């Protein structure tokens, strides 16, 4: 399949962008044989923004590249250098891994005399194995069957190289491995799952109309590629936790449909390796049928995550804030798996339908999963908090005011903190919303139509309940106002009564004052009444 008219224009634009980059850097590139490779071409063909330019050079050595002014990338063992802007220039390479060795670090790389064809052949997926040759002056004839000559005005000729039908796979929405070399790096299993969650296309795109490429048909993984992924998945246990964590974070940041990421991992056996309790959730009921008709813990967790994803989309919550919320949703019910086992397992004469204490049980399971996935501590802590409080937070508007004040203070991050150490109160409320709506409940449970919404995947006679978030957000705002403004709370913090709180009491006098005044010794009751009155007043008239 040839590129569509729009795709050709997109390729010309990204080629021009690459050529301008080469002409603007101080490193010597005039006689350099250089190719633009990988994600820049893939994203250009999809009509997505191109954020990074990655280059491959042939006919060079690390020493000759250093002589041109390029610099080595620290910790790189396979000839990857960067220019003054930190764009990467890799020597064309091949890779081999001994049969009796495991992990990415055991891969041997070779760069001497390697051609672009060989470099592209060792790449992971066909959609990442396309290249554009950038030339100066008179172009040379490229003897490949699958090339397309492009002529961006003012930049000479560039040649689009597609030796493994990556364009066909891109247009049909197929994730396919290039060769058996796919299994040399187990992280490719996670990358394939990430792309399945990230990219959407249409199998009906025509050669003249690229608009269909932007529809919502998902990418799917080729069956033979799935087989390869299944054979290599056990090796994920040997991989650097940092690399695993980077793939999870990228997947949750980029996904148009995050459920596909976990679904591909599940279907290939990788989920059983990386998150066995989540995988086991497939055989644990999510709860009693009238409240949880979605079936099992895994399906419920995916529905909750999808609800969280929709909320993040609507509220423009992106980046690491989205990752934290999605991961809290994924793990929030892990405790049910532990509880089911503690009650005798699913194959006993009376399999469990309720899971007492599962929130507390899930706390350590979530932490363990976060560590296994190589996630940063702050995300792991948020996941753990999500498990522990996802049930309690539903009762927040009815808590004792002292408890509410203490809890909200503990879960309000310090000003100017980018990544809170634990789950924030907003994240927990978002989880409560997603948890409430991420299930299918029997219609007979509802009192009115205002309490539910229909869902195309819901079994007959069931619907998704609707979460009344305004009640919670209003209450949180009221408590924060109390913390800032109500005198009684400041008195409670100091431990002095209303009369003495207005006096300046030196440290040495404080103990005597507290012991001699009855109200100073027991401020809780009257301060509690004051906070209760403030709460009632503000709940009745929020303005």
C-alpha positions as CSV (number, residue, x, y, z in Angstrom):
1,X,0.0,0.0,0.0
2,X,1.3,3.4,-0.9
3,X,1.0,6.4,1.4
4,X,-2.2,8.5,0.9
5,X,-1.9,12.0,-0.4
6,X,-2.2,13.4,3.2
7,X,0.4,10.9,4.5
8,X,2.8,11.9,1.8
9,X,2.4,15.5,2.8
10,X,3.0,14.6,6.4
11,X,6.2,12.7,5.5
12,X,7.4,15.6,3.5
13,X,6.8,17.9,6.5
14,X,8.6,15.7,9.0
15,X,11.5,15.2,6.5
16,X,11.7,19.0,6.2
17,X,11.7,19.3,10.0
18,X,14.6,16.8,10.2
19,X,16.6,18.5,7.4
20,X,16.2,21.8,9.1
21,X,17.4,20.3,12.4
22,X,20.5,19.0,10.6
23,X,21.3,22.3,9.0
24,X,20.9,24.2,12.3
25,X,23.1,22.2,14.6
26,X,26.8,23.0,14.9
27,X,27.9,19.4,14.4
28,X,29.2,18.5,10.9
29,X,26.5,16.7,8.9
30,X,27.1,17.8,5.3
31,X,28.4,14.5,4.1
32,X,26.8,12.3,6.8
33,X,24.6,9.5,5.6
34,X,21.7,9.9,8.0
35,X,18.2,8.5,8.3
36,X,15.2,9.6,10.3
37,X,13.7,6.5,11.9
38,X,11.1,5.2,14.3
39,X,8.4,7.1,16.1
40,X,8.6,10.3,14.2
41,X,7.7,8.6,10.9
42,X,5.0,6.5,12.6
43,X,3.4,9.5,14.2
44,X,3.6,11.6,11.0
45,X,1.8,8.9,9.1
46,X,-0.9,8.8,11.7
47,X,-1.3,12.6,11.6
48,X,-0.2,12.9,15.2
49,X,2.3,15.5,16.6
50,X,5.9,14.6,16.1
51,X,7.8,15.4,19.4
52,X,11.2,13.7,19.0
53,X,13.5,13.2,16.1
54,X,15.7,10.0,16.2
55,X,18.4,9.5,13.6
56,X,20.4,6.5,12.4
57,X,23.8,7.0,10.6
58,X,25.6,4.5,8.5
59,X,29.3,4.3,7.4
60,X,30.5,5.9,10.7
61,X,32.1,4.9,13.9
62,X,31.8,6.3,17.4
63,X,35.2,7.9,16.9
64,X,34.2,9.6,13.6
65,X,31.0,10.9,15.2
66,X,32.9,12.4,18.1
67,X,35.3,14.0,15.6
68,X,32.2,15.6,14.0
69,X,31.3,17.2,17.3
70,X,28.7,14.7,18.6
71,X,28.9,13.6,22.2
72,X,28.5,10.1,23.8
73,X,25.4,9.4,25.8
74,X,26.5,8.2,29.2
75,X,25.8,4.5,29.9
76,X,25.3,3.8,26.2
77,X,27.1,0.7,25.1
78,X,25.9,0.5,21.5
79,X,27.0,3.7,19.8
80,X,24.3,6.2,20.5
81,X,25.4,9.8,20.5
82,X,23.6,13.1,20.8
83,X,24.0,16.6,19.3
84,X,23.9,19.9,21.1
85,X,20.1,19.7,21.4
86,X,20.3,16.1,22.8
87,X,18.6,14.6,19.7
88,X,19.9,11.0,19.4
89,X,22.1,9.8,16.5
90,X,22.6,6.1,16.7
91,X,25.1,4.0,14.7
92,X,23.2,1.5,12.6
93,X,23.5,-1.8,14.5
94,X,22.5,-5.4,14.8
95,X,21.8,-7.3,18.0
96,X,22.2,-10.9,19.1
97,X,21.5,-12.6,22.4
98,X,23.0,-16.0,23.4
99,X,20.4,-18.7,23.8
100,X,21.4,-19.3,27.4
101,X,21.3,-15.7,28.5
102,X,18.4,-13.6,29.8
103,X,17.5,-10.0,30.0
104,X,18.3,-6.9,27.9
105,X,21.8,-6.5,29.3
106,X,22.9,-9.8,27.8
107,X,22.3,-8.5,24.2
108,X,25.4,-8.1,22.1
109,X,25.5,-5.2,19.6
110,X,27.4,-4.8,16.4
111,X,27.9,-1.6,14.5
112,X,30.8,-2.1,12.0
113,X,29.6,-1.9,8.5
114,X,25.9,-2.4,9.4
115,X,23.5,-1.1,6.7
116,X,20.1,0.5,7.3
117,X,18.3,-2.6,6.1
118,X,20.0,-4.6,8.9
119,X,19.2,-2.0,11.5
120,X,15.5,-1.8,10.6
121,X,15.3,-5.6,10.6
122,X,16.3,-5.9,14.3
123,X,13.6,-3.4,15.4
124,X,10.5,-4.5,17.4
125,X,7.4,-3.7,15.4
126,X,6.8,-3.0,11.7
127,X,5.2,0.3,12.5
128,X,8.5,1.3,14.1
129,X,10.7,-0.1,11.3
130,X,10.2,2.6,8.7
131,X,12.9,5.2,7.8
132,X,13.4,8.3,5.7
133,X,16.9,8.8,4.1
134,X,17.9,12.4,4.2
135,X,20.4,13.4,1.5
136,X,22.1,16.6,0.4
137,X,22.5,17.5,-3.3
138,X,22.1,15.0,-6.1
139,X,20.2,11.9,-4.8
140,X,21.5,8.4,-5.3
141,X,19.3,5.6,-6.6
142,X,18.1,3.4,-3.7
143,X,17.6,-0.2,-4.8
144,X,14.7,-1.2,-2.5
145,X,11.4,-2.5,-3.7
146,X,9.5,-0.7,-1.0
147,X,10.6,2.9,-1.1
148,X,8.8,6.2,-2.0
149,X,10.7,9.2,-3.3
150,X,9.6,12.5,-1.8
151,X,10.7,16.0,-2.9
152,X,10.2,18.6,-0.2
153,X,10.7,22.0,-1.8
154,X,14.2,23.4,-1.2
155,X,15.5,20.3,0.6
156,X,16.6,18.0,-2.2
157,X,15.3,14.4,-2.4
158,X,14.4,12.2,0.6
159,X,13.5,8.5,0.3
160,X,10.8,6.8,2.4
161,X,11.9,3.2,3.2
162,X,9.4,0.6,4.3
163,X,10.9,-2.9,4.0
164,X,8.5,-4.7,6.3
165,X,5.1,-3.3,5.3
166,X,4.8,-1.0,8.3
167,X,2.6,1.4,6.4
168,X,0.1,-1.4,5.6
169,X,0.0,-2.4,9.3
170,X,-0.3,1.2,10.4
171,X,-3.3,1.7,8.0
172,X,-5.0,-1.5,9.0
173,X,-4.3,-1.0,12.7
174,X,-2.1,-4.1,13.2
175,X,0.7,-4.4,15.7
176,X,3.1,-7.0,14.2
177,X,6.7,-8.0,15.0
178,X,9.4,-7.5,12.4
179,X,11.1,-10.8,13.1
180,X,11.9,-13.5,15.7
181,X,14.4,-11.0,17.1
182,X,11.4,-9.5,18.8
183,X,12.0,-11.9,21.8
184,X,15.4,-10.5,22.5
185,X,14.0,-7.7,24.6
186,X,11.0,-8.7,26.8
187,X,10.1,-5.1,27.3
188,X,8.7,-5.2,23.8
189,X,5.8,-7.2,25.2
190,X,4.8,-4.1,27.2
191,X,5.5,-1.8,24.3
192,X,3.2,-3.7,22.0
193,X,0.4,-3.5,24.7
194,X,1.1,0.2,25.1
195,X,0.6,0.8,21.4
196,X,-2.6,-1.2,21.4
197,X,-3.9,1.2,24.1
198,X,-2.5,4.3,22.5
199,X,-3.3,4.1,18.7
200,X,-6.6,4.1,16.9
201,X,-7.1,3.8,13.1
202,X,-9.5,2.4,10.5
203,X,-9.0,-0.7,8.3
204,X,-11.0,1.1,5.6
205,X,-8.6,4.0,4.9
206,X,-8.3,4.8,1.2
207,X,-5.2,5.9,-0.7
208,X,-6.6,9.4,-1.1
209,X,-8.3,9.9,2.2
210,X,-6.4,9.9,5.5
211,X,-9.3,11.3,7.6
212,X,-10.5,7.7,8.2
213,X,-7.2,7.1,10.0
214,X,-8.3,9.2,12.9
215,X,-11.5,7.2,13.7
216,X,-11.9,5.2,16.9
217,X,-11.2,1.7,15.6
218,X,-8.5,0.2,17.9
219,X,-5.2,-1.3,17.0
220,X,-5.0,-5.1,17.4
221,X,-2.1,-7.4,18.0
222,X,-1.3,-9.9,15.3
223,X,-1.9,-13.5,16.4
224,X,1.6,-14.6,15.7
225,X,3.0,-11.6,17.5
226,X,0.8,-12.6,20.5
227,X,2.3,-16.0,20.4
228,X,5.8,-14.6,20.6
229,X,4.8,-12.2,23.4
230,X,3.5,-15.2,25.3
231,X,6.8,-17.1,25.0
232,X,8.9,-14.1,26.2
233,X,6.5,-12.8,28.9
234,X,8.1,-14.9,31.8
235,X,11.4,-13.1,31.2
236,X,9.7,-9.8,32.3
237,X,10.5,-10.9,35.8
238,X,14.2,-10.6,35.0
239,X,13.9,-7.1,33.6
240,X,15.0,-3.8,35.3
241,X,12.1,-2.5,37.4
242,X,12.9,0.9,36.1
243,X,12.2,-0.1,32.5
244,X,9.0,-1.9,33.4
245,X,7.8,1.2,35.4
246,X,8.6,3.5,32.5
247,X,6.4,1.4,30.1
248,X,3.5,1.4,32.6
249,X,3.7,5.2,33.1
250,X,3.9,5.8,29.3
251,X,1.0,3.6,28.7
252,X,-1.2,5.3,31.3
253,X,-0.2,8.7,30.1
254,X,-0.7,8.0,26.4
255,X,-3.6,5.6,26.2
256,X,-6.8,6.5,24.4
257,X,-8.2,3.3,25.9
258,X,-6.1,2.1,28.9
259,X,-8.1,-1.1,29.3
260,X,-6.4,-2.4,26.1
261,X,-3.0,-2.2,27.8
262,X,-4.0,-4.5,30.6
263,X,-6.1,-6.6,28.3
264,X,-3.2,-7.4,26.0
265,X,-0.9,-8.2,28.9
266,X,-3.6,-10.5,30.3
267,X,-4.1,-12.3,26.9
268,X,-0.4,-12.9,26.5
269,X,0.2,-14.2,30.0
270,X,2.3,-11.1,30.9
271,X,-0.2,-9.9,33.5
272,X,0.2,-13.1,35.5
273,X,3.9,-12.3,35.6
274,X,3.7,-8.6,36.4
275,X,0.6,-8.4,38.5
276,X,-0.6,-11.9,39.5
277,X,-3.3,-10.8,41.9
278,X,-4.9,-8.5,39.3
279,X,-4.7,-11.4,36.9
280,X,-6.3,-13.7,39.5
281,X,-9.1,-11.2,39.8
282,X,-10.6,-12.8,36.6
283,X,-11.9,-15.7,38.8
284,X,-12.9,-13.6,41.9
285,X,-16.5,-12.3,41.9
286,X,-16.7,-8.5,42.2
287,X,-19.6,-8.8,44.7
288,X,-23.2,-9.7,45.1
289,X,-24.9,-9.8,41.7
290,X,-27.5,-7.2,42.4
291,X,-24.8,-4.6,43.0
292,X,-22.0,-6.1,40.8
293,X,-23.3,-7.7,37.7
294,X,-20.1,-7.0,35.8
295,X,-18.9,-10.4,36.9
296,X,-15.4,-10.4,38.4
297,X,-12.8,-8.2,40.1
298,X,-10.7,-7.7,37.0
299,X,-13.7,-6.6,34.9
300,X,-14.9,-4.3,37.7
301,X,-11.3,-2.8,38.0
302,X,-11.2,-2.2,34.3
303,X,-14.6,-0.5,34.3
304,X,-13.5,1.7,37.3
305,X,-10.3,2.6,35.4
306,X,-12.3,3.5,32.3
307,X,-14.6,5.7,34.3
308,X,-11.5,7.4,35.8
309,X,-10.1,7.8,32.3
310,X,-13.2,9.5,31.0
311,X,-13.2,11.9,34.0
312,X,-9.5,12.7,33.4
313,X,-10.4,13.4,29.7
314,X,-13.3,15.6,30.6
315,X,-11.3,17.6,33.2
316,X,-8.1,17.7,31.2
317,X,-6.1,15.8,33.9
318,X,-2.9,14.7,32.2
319,X,0.6,13.5,32.8
320,X,1.6,12.0,36.1
321,X,-1.7,13.1,37.8
322,X,-3.6,10.9,35.3
323,X,-1.2,8.0,36.0
324,X,-1.8,8.2,39.7
325,X,-5.5,8.2,39.3
326,X,-5.6,5.3,36.8
327,X,-3.3,3.1,38.9
328,X,-5.4,3.8,42.0
329,X,-8.4,2.6,40.0
330,X,-6.6,-0.5,38.7
331,X,-5.6,-1.8,42.2
332,X,-8.5,-0.6,44.4
333,X,-10.1,-4.0,44.9
334,X,-7.0,-6.2,45.0
335,X,-8.0,-7.0,48.6
336,X,-11.0,-9.1,47.4
337,X,-8.6,-11.6,45.8
338,X,-6.8,-12.0,49.1
339,X,-10.1,-12.2,51.0
340,X,-11.4,-14.9,48.7
341,X,-8.4,-17.0,49.3
342,X,-8.7,-16.5,53.1
343,X,-12.3,-17.7,53.0
344,X,-11.4,-21.0,51.4
345,X,-11.0,-20.1,47.8
346,X,-13.4,-19.9,44.9
347,X,-13.8,-23.6,44.4
348,X,-15.1,-24.4,47.9
349,X,-18.7,-25.6,48.5
350,X,-19.7,-22.0,49.3
351,X,-17.6,-19.6,47.3
352,X,-17.4,-16.1,48.8
353,X,-19.7,-13.3,47.6
354,X,-18.6,-10.6,50.1
355,X,-15.1,-9.7,51.2
356,X,-15.0,-8.2,54.7
357,X,-11.8,-6.2,55.4
358,X,-10.7,-6.2,51.7
359,X,-9.8,-2.5,51.8
360,X,-7.2,-3.1,54.5
361,X,-6.0,-6.3,52.9
362,X,-5.5,-4.6,49.6
363,X,-3.2,-1.9,51.0
364,X,-0.1,-4.1,51.1
365,X,-1.1,-5.9,47.8
366,X,-1.2,-2.5,46.0
367,X,2.1,-1.5,47.5
368,X,3.7,-4.8,46.4
369,X,2.2,-4.5,42.9
370,X,3.5,-0.9,42.6
371,X,7.0,-2.1,43.6
372,X,6.9,-5.0,41.2
373,X,6.0,-2.7,38.4
374,X,8.9,-0.4,39.2
375,X,6.6,2.6,39.9
376,X,7.9,5.6,41.8
377,X,7.2,5.6,45.5
378,X,4.6,8.4,45.3
379,X,2.5,6.4,42.8
380,X,2.8,3.3,44.9
381,X,1.7,5.2,48.0
382,X,-1.3,6.7,46.2
383,X,-2.3,3.1,45.0
384,X,-2.0,1.9,48.6
385,X,-4.1,4.7,49.9
386,X,-6.7,4.1,47.2
387,X,-7.1,0.5,48.4
388,X,-7.3,1.5,52.1
389,X,-9.8,4.4,51.8
390,X,-11.9,3.6,48.7
391,X,-14.7,2.3,51.0
392,X,-14.4,4.8,53.8
393,X,-14.3,7.8,51.6
394,X,-17.9,7.2,50.5
395,X,-19.0,8.2,54.0
396,X,-17.0,11.4,54.2
397,X,-20.0,13.8,54.4
398,X,-21.3,12.0,57.5
399,X,-18.0,11.8,59.3
400,X,-17.4,13.4,62.7
401,X,-16.0,16.9,62.0
402,X,-12.8,16.2,63.9
403,X,-12.1,13.1,61.9
404,X,-12.9,14.9,58.6
405,X,-10.6,17.8,59.5
406,X,-7.7,15.5,60.4
407,X,-8.2,13.4,57.3
408,X,-8.4,16.2,54.9
409,X,-5.4,17.9,56.4
410,X,-3.4,14.7,56.1
411,X,-4.4,14.3,52.4
412,X,-4.0,17.9,51.3
413,X,-0.5,18.2,49.7
414,X,1.8,21.0,50.7
415,X,1.7,24.0,48.4
416,X,3.9,23.8,45.2
417,X,4.3,20.0,45.6
418,X,4.2,18.4,42.1
419,X,3.9,14.8,43.3
420,X,2.1,14.4,46.6
421,X,3.5,11.6,48.8
422,X,0.1,10.0,49.3
423,X,-3.3,10.1,47.7
424,X,-4.9,13.5,47.8
425,X,-8.4,14.1,48.9
426,X,-9.4,15.0,45.3
427,X,-7.8,11.8,44.0
428,X,-9.8,9.8,46.6
429,X,-13.0,11.5,45.7
430,X,-12.3,10.8,42.0
431,X,-11.7,7.1,42.9
432,X,-15.0,7.1,44.9
433,X,-16.8,8.4,41.8
434,X,-15.2,5.9,39.4
435,X,-15.7,3.0,41.8
436,X,-19.4,3.9,42.2
437,X,-20.0,4.2,38.5
438,X,-17.7,1.5,37.4
439,X,-20.2,-1.4,38.0
440,X,-23.5,-2.7,36.7
441,X,-26.3,-2.6,39.3
442,X,-29.8,-4.1,39.0
443,X,-32.4,-1.5,38.1
444,X,-34.7,-2.7,41.0
445,X,-32.1,-1.3,43.4
446,X,-32.7,2.2,42.3
447,X,-35.5,4.5,43.5
448,X,-35.5,6.8,40.5
449,X,-34.1,7.2,37.0
450,X,-31.9,10.1,38.2
451,X,-29.8,7.6,40.1
452,X,-28.5,5.6,37.1
453,X,-27.3,5.8,33.5
454,X,-27.6,3.1,30.8
455,X,-24.4,1.5,29.4
456,X,-24.1,-0.5,26.2
457,X,-22.1,-3.3,27.9
458,X,-24.4,-3.6,30.9
459,X,-26.4,-6.9,31.2
460,X,-30.1,-6.6,30.6
461,X,-31.9,-5.1,33.6
462,X,-28.8,-3.4,35.0
463,X,-27.3,0.1,34.7
464,X,-24.4,2.2,36.0
465,X,-25.2,4.1,39.2
466,X,-24.5,7.9,39.2
467,X,-22.2,9.4,41.8
468,X,-23.3,12.7,43.5
469,X,-19.9,14.3,43.6
470,X,-21.2,17.8,44.4
471,X,-22.2,16.7,47.9
472,X,-18.6,15.5,48.6
473,X,-16.9,18.5,47.0
474,X,-19.1,20.9,48.9
475,X,-18.3,19.2,52.2
476,X,-14.6,19.3,51.5
477,X,-14.7,23.0,50.7
478,X,-16.6,23.6,53.9
479,X,-14.1,21.7,56.0
480,X,-11.2,23.6,54.4
481,X,-13.0,26.8,55.2
482,X,-13.4,25.7,58.8
483,X,-9.7,24.9,58.9
484,X,-8.8,28.4,57.7
485,X,-11.5,30.6,59.3
486,X,-13.3,29.1,62.3
487,X,-11.7,30.2,65.6
488,X,-12.8,27.0,67.3
489,X,-10.5,24.9,65.2
490,X,-7.5,27.1,66.0
491,X,-8.4,26.7,69.6
492,X,-8.6,23.0,69.2
493,X,-5.2,22.9,67.6
494,X,-3.7,24.9,70.5
495,X,-5.6,23.0,73.2
496,X,-6.7,26.3,74.9
497,X,-10.2,27.5,75.6
498,X,-11.8,30.5,73.8
499,X,-10.8,32.9,76.5
500,X,-7.2,31.9,76.8
501,X,-6.7,31.5,73.0
502,X,-6.9,35.3,72.7
503,X,-4.0,35.8,75.2
504,X,-0.4,35.6,74.5
505,X,0.8,32.6,76.5
506,X,4.6,32.0,76.7
507,X,5.8,28.4,76.5
508,X,6.7,28.2,80.2
509,X,3.1,29.4,81.2
510,X,1.3,27.1,78.8
511,X,1.4,24.0,81.0
512,X,0.1,25.8,84.0
513,X,-2.7,27.4,82.1
514,X,-3.8,24.1,80.5
515,X,-3.9,22.4,83.9
516,X,-5.7,25.2,85.8
517,X,-8.6,25.8,83.3
518,X,-11.3,23.2,82.9
519,X,-12.1,24.3,79.4
520,X,-8.5,24.3,78.4
521,X,-8.2,20.7,79.6
522,X,-11.2,19.5,77.7
523,X,-11.8,21.6,74.6
524,X,-13.0,18.8,72.4
525,X,-16.7,18.9,73.2
526,X,-17.4,22.6,72.9
527,X,-15.1,23.0,69.9
528,X,-16.9,20.1,68.3
529,X,-20.2,21.8,68.8
530,X,-18.9,25.0,67.2
531,X,-17.6,23.1,64.2
532,X,-20.9,21.2,63.9
533,X,-22.9,24.4,63.9
534,X,-20.6,25.9,61.2
535,X,-21.0,22.7,59.2
536,X,-24.8,22.8,59.4
537,X,-24.9,26.5,58.5
538,X,-22.7,26.0,55.5
539,X,-24.5,22.9,54.3
540,X,-27.8,24.7,54.5
541,X,-26.5,27.8,52.8
542,X,-23.2,27.1,50.9
543,X,-23.0,30.7,49.7
